[in-house]
Amino acid sequence: MAKEKVEKKAQVQAEKKPETKAAPKVKVTSRMKLAYKEKVVPGLMKQFGYKNVMQVPKLDKVTINMGIGQATQNPKLVDSAAAELTSIVGQKVVITKAKKSISNFKLRANIAIGVMATLRGNRMYMFLDKLFGIVLPRIRDFKGVSDKAFDGRGNYTLGLKEQSLFPEINIDKIDKVTGMNISFTTTAKTDNEAFHLLKSLGMPFRNASSGN
């Protein structure tokens, strides 16, 4: 009987014991996103004479594409590229496939030929913070990026020759050196507005004082 009383008492105490609540998740906002709101927006409004905050151009998305030319002979290269890009951007990536067959290149329709990721919001700004502050300065003899890669509609594309520029990539574990194209889609109506938007965010243009 004494044993049963002890067990019952322990059970009652366990039931009364308050549940341990999980610590609330803390959302980290990129310093570049904060800088856009606090510095870039007021600066562009003054420079271009915008009457409304909604007129100020902003970054809509950043798209990273890695094309794997040798994937037709070695499909495993696509898996490696997908793992590398995932570690770089911190989100799931998309496998891109050939839309049609091209016999001269031994390319068949629907075969995997690359990987892609589209970044928006806070994750996009965190990626750009790393790109501008860490990755681009790692390029040998880096003197800035060209201001001639705009498409006439306020969008810009930057090319990198190797993925090892990113700190997440271990150069000793790379199967193949792979380049990538990084496209910046903005709401700017002109290339000049897009230039000053990206410049204000920290894009290290070679001729940063010239504009378009």
Summary of the structure (lengths in Angstrom):
residues: 212
radius of gyration: 24.7
end to end distance: 90.2
largest distance: 90.8
contacts: 554
relative contact order: 0.17
helix: 43%
strand: 18%
